[in-house]
Amino acid sequence: MKKPIRTLASITMTLAAAGFTTSSLAEFPDKPVTYIMAFNPGGESDITARFQEQPLERVLGQDVNIVYKIGGGGSVAWSEVVNTTKPDGYTFVGHNLPHIVLQPLIRGDAGYNTLDLKSIYFFESTPDLLVVRQDSPFKTLKDFVDYAKSQPPGVVTVGGSGSSTANDLGTTMLNKAADIKLTYIPFSGSGAAVPALLGGHVTALMTYSTMGVQYKDKFRALAIAAEERMDVLADVPTFKELGYDVVEGAYRGVAAPPGTPDDRIKVLADAFEKVMKDPEVRQKMDDNGFKTELMGPEASLELVKKKTIEYTAILEDMGLLKK
């Protein structure tokens, strides 16, 4: 008796019934991947991506093409990924907390919903850092706050990375904690804000620990928005040490379009895990003021949900929540 001829379709159906997906039948990735940057070159997202690029290519066995889609404090890139990018795992985007939570909460319609972005991995965090130029008359945070109080509301300007970001929120929190009125000026990334301070176009920057390390010869750091001092900036006091309850910063990672298969998410997450555990990458992260995080898809999703609750409460308290 002849055995029945099995077609490709019947084999695929059998494997699917056994728990295999079509995407797992082929090797992934088998072509170059695209890593989208939502912010300008020179900022934290870009710096980290450059650290990751070659190690990631070795782990994935494919080229990693870094491209830039800038605007809206990251929302241009995130909206495109959510709404038009094919969910096949070959395109992923750098994403940030609190940005992806704050934008929908504050704007109402940010072009995407927070949980539309399918978290792959969170690999770093950086606390906010208030800096002035080295030749600034402000030697301490007290000098800066006293000056702000002596000026008409809004005269003192603070630049930062985008709107509805950790820098934006950190400035708002300092306004409340110190009972002052600073005007926040958003730029398209941390790197883009630097010339504004050096050129005297803003009074200060609410930036990140990384910029304090990178520009230590040009910036004077007044305070860091962390629970404890960072070793790499050991001489910079925390806001809390100085009497202001300001703890804020950014988490950075990568996300995929909604509907991306879980098995491909896992391949990418495992690749980022290997890269972030690479001793050379870890050393670069430490030396440049980043705190390495190792959070896969499940831990990343839990962090996003936890931060959404926290930020909703903060915005409600400040009257900034979009009704």
C-alpha positions in Angstrom: 0.0 0.0 0.0 1.4 3.4 -1.0 1.9 6.1 1.6 0.0 9.2 0.9 2.0 12.1 -0.7 2.3 14.9 1.8 2.1 18.4 0.4 4.0 21.4 1.8 0.6 22.8 2.9 -0.2 19.6 4.9 3.3 19.6 6.5 2.9 23.2 7.5 -0.6 22.5 9.0 0.8 19.5 10.9 3.7 21.6 12.4 1.4 24.4 13.2 -0.9 22.0 15.1 2.2 20.9 17.0 3.0 24.4 18.1 5.4 25.6 15.5 4.7 28.9 13.7 5.4 29.5 10.0 8.1 32.1 11.0 10.0 29.4 13.0 10.2 27.2 10.0 12.8 29.5 8.4 16.0 30.7 9.9 15.7 34.2 11.3 17.2 36.6 10.4 18.3 35.6 7.0 18.8 39.2 5.7 19.9 42.5 7.1 17.8 44.1 9.9 16.9 47.8 10.3 17.5 49.6 13.7 15.5 52.9 13.7 16.8 55.8 15.8 14.0 58.2 16.9 16.4 60.9 17.9 19.4 62.8 16.4 22.9 61.5 16.1 25.0 62.2 19.2 22.4 61.5 21.8 22.1 58.5 24.2 20.1 56.3 21.8 22.5 56.8 19.0 25.7 56.4 21.2 24.3 53.1 22.5 23.3 51.8 19.1 26.9 52.5 17.8 28.3 50.5 20.8 25.8 47.7 19.9 26.1 47.7 16.1 29.1 45.4 15.4 28.5 43.0 18.3 24.8 42.7 17.2 25.9 41.9 13.7 28.2 39.2 15.0 25.4 37.6 17.1 22.7 37.9 14.4 25.0 37.0 11.6 23.5 39.9 9.5 24.2 43.5 8.8 22.5 46.0 11.1 21.4 49.2 9.3 20.9 52.1 11.6 18.5 54.7 10.2 17.1 58.0 11.6 13.5 59.0 11.7 13.5 62.2 13.8 10.8 64.4 15.2 8.1 64.8 17.7 10.3 63.8 20.6 10.4 60.3 19.1 6.8 60.0 18.2 7.4 60.3 14.4 9.4 57.1 14.5 7.1 55.3 16.9 4.0 56.2 15.0 5.5 54.9 11.8 6.6 51.6 13.4 3.2 51.1 15.0 1.1 52.0 11.9 3.0 51.2 8.8 6.0 48.9 9.5 5.8 45.3 8.5 5.7 43.1 11.7 8.3 40.5 10.6 11.1 41.3 13.1 13.4 42.8 10.5 12.7 46.3 11.6 12.8 47.5 15.2 13.1 50.9 16.8 14.9 52.4 19.8 12.3 53.5 22.4 12.4 55.3 25.7 10.7 55.6 29.0 9.1 57.9 30.1 8.6 59.2 26.5 6.4 56.4 25.2 4.1 56.8 28.3 4.1 60.6 28.7 3.3 61.4 25.1 -0.1 59.6 24.8 -1.0 60.8 28.4 -0.1 64.5 27.8 -1.0 64.9 24.1 -4.0 62.6 23.9 -3.3 61.6 20.3 0.5 60.9 19.9 0.0 58.8 16.8 0.4 55.6 18.8 -0.6 54.0 22.1 2.1 53.0 24.6 1.4 49.2 24.5 1.3 49.2 20.7 5.1 49.1 20.8 6.0 45.5 21.4 8.9 45.6 23.8 11.9 43.5 22.9 14.5 44.6 25.5 15.4 47.4 27.8 19.2 47.7 28.0 20.1 50.9 29.8 19.0 53.8 32.1 20.3 57.3 32.7 19.3 59.7 35.4 18.5 63.4 34.6 21.4 65.8 35.2 21.1 69.6 35.5 24.2 71.3 33.9 25.4 74.8 33.1 28.4 75.9 31.2 31.8 75.8 33.0 32.0 79.6 32.8 28.5 80.0 34.3 28.2 82.1 37.5 26.2 79.3 39.0 28.5 77.2 41.1 25.8 75.2 43.0 22.1 74.3 42.6 21.3 76.9 45.3 22.9 79.6 43.1 20.7 78.5 40.2 17.5 78.3 42.2 18.1 81.6 43.9 18.7 83.3 40.5 15.5 81.7 39.1 13.5 83.1 42.0 15.0 86.5 41.5 13.8 86.7 37.9 10.3 87.0 36.4 8.6 83.6 35.9 9.8 81.9 32.7 12.9 84.0 32.1 15.4 81.2 33.0 15.4 78.7 30.2 16.4 75.0 30.4 17.0 73.0 27.3 16.5 69.2 27.0 15.9 66.2 24.8 12.4 66.5 23.3 9.0 67.2 24.7 7.2 64.8 27.0 10.5 63.2 27.9 12.4 62.5 31.1 14.2 65.9 30.7 10.9 67.7 30.3 9.4 65.9 33.3 12.5 66.4 35.4 12.3 70.2 34.7 8.7 70.2 35.7 9.4 68.3 38.9 12.2 70.8 39.8 9.8 73.7 39.2 7.4 72.2 41.7 10.0 71.1 44.2 11.9 74.4 44.3 8.8 76.6 43.7 10.3 78.3 40.6 9.2 78.7 37.0 11.7 77.6 34.5 10.9 77.6 30.7 11.7 74.2 29.2 13.0 74.3 25.6 12.8 70.9 23.8 15.4 69.9 21.2 15.4 66.9 18.9 17.9 65.0 21.1 20.5 65.3 23.8 23.2 66.0 21.3 21.2 68.7 19.6 20.7 70.6 22.9 24.4 70.9 23.6 25.2 73.7 21.1 22.3 75.7 22.6 23.9 75.7 26.0 27.4 76.3 24.7 26.2 79.1 22.5 24.4 80.8 25.4 20.9 80.3 24.0 19.6 78.6 27.1 20.6 79.1 30.7 21.0 75.4 31.5 20.3 71.9 30.3 18.3 69.2 32.0 20.2 66.4 30.2 21.4 62.9 31.2 24.4 61.5 33.1 26.0 60.5 29.8 26.2 64.1 28.6 27.8 65.1 32.0 30.6 62.6 31.3 31.0 63.4 27.6 31.2 67.1 28.2 32.8 67.2 31.6 35.3 69.9 30.4 32.5 72.2 29.1 29.7 71.5 31.5 29.4 72.0 35.3 26.9 69.6 36.8 24.8 71.0 39.6 22.7 68.0 40.6 21.7 64.5 39.5 18.1 63.2 39.7 19.0 59.8 41.1 18.5 58.1 44.4 22.3 57.8 44.9 25.3 59.4 43.3 26.9 57.7 40.3 30.5 56.5 40.6 31.3 58.1 37.2 30.0 61.5 38.5 30.9 61.0 42.2 31.3 64.7 42.9 27.8 65.6 41.7 25.2 65.6 44.5 21.7 64.3 44.1 18.7 66.6 44.1 17.5 64.7 47.2 20.8 65.4 49.0 20.1 69.1 48.4 16.6 69.0 49.6 14.6 68.6 46.4 12.6 65.4 45.8 13.5 65.1 42.1 14.3 61.5 40.9 13.8 61.0 37.2 15.6 59.6 34.1 15.2 57.6 31.0 15.2 53.8 30.2 16.1 52.9 26.7 15.5 49.8 24.7 14.1 48.5 21.5 10.6 47.6 20.4 8.9 46.0 17.4 5.6 46.7 15.5 2.5 45.1 17.0 1.9 41.6 15.7 5.6 40.7 15.4 5.8 36.9 16.1 7.0 36.1 19.6 9.6 33.7 18.4 11.3 36.5 16.4 11.0 38.8 19.4 12.9 36.2 21.4 15.7 35.9 18.8 16.2 39.6 19.0 15.9 39.8 22.8 18.5 37.0 23.1 20.8 38.8 20.8 20.6 42.1 22.8 21.2 40.1 26.0 24.4 38.7 24.6 25.5 42.0 23.3 24.8 43.8 26.6 26.7 41.1 28.6 29.8 41.5 26.3 32.6 42.8 28.6 33.8 45.4 26.0 30.2 46.8 25.6 29.7 46.9 29.4 33.0 48.8 29.8 31.9 51.4 27.2 28.6 51.7 28.9 30.1 52.3 32.3 32.8 54.7 31.1 30.2 56.8 29.3 27.7 57.2 32.2 25.1 54.6 31.3 23.7 52.1 33.7 23.3 48.7 32.0 19.9 47.0 32.3 19.1 43.4 31.3 15.3 43.2 30.8 13.8 40.8 28.2 10.3 41.1 26.7 8.4 40.1 29.9 10.4 42.3 32.3 10.3 45.1 29.8 6.5 44.9 29.5 6.2 44.9 33.3 8.4 48.0 33.6 6.3 49.8 31.0 3.1 49.0 32.9 4.6 50.0 36.3 5.9 53.3 34.9 2.5 54.0 33.3 0.9 53.9 36.7 3.6 56.0 38.3 3.6 58.7 35.5 -0.2 58.9 35.4 -0.2 59.7 39.2 2.6 62.3 38.7 0.8 64.0 35.8 -2.5 64.0 37.6 -0.8 65.6 40.6 0.7 68.3 38.4 -2.5 68.9 36.4 -0.9 67.8 33.2 -2.9 64.7 32.4 -4.9 65.0 29.2 -8.6 64.5 30.0 
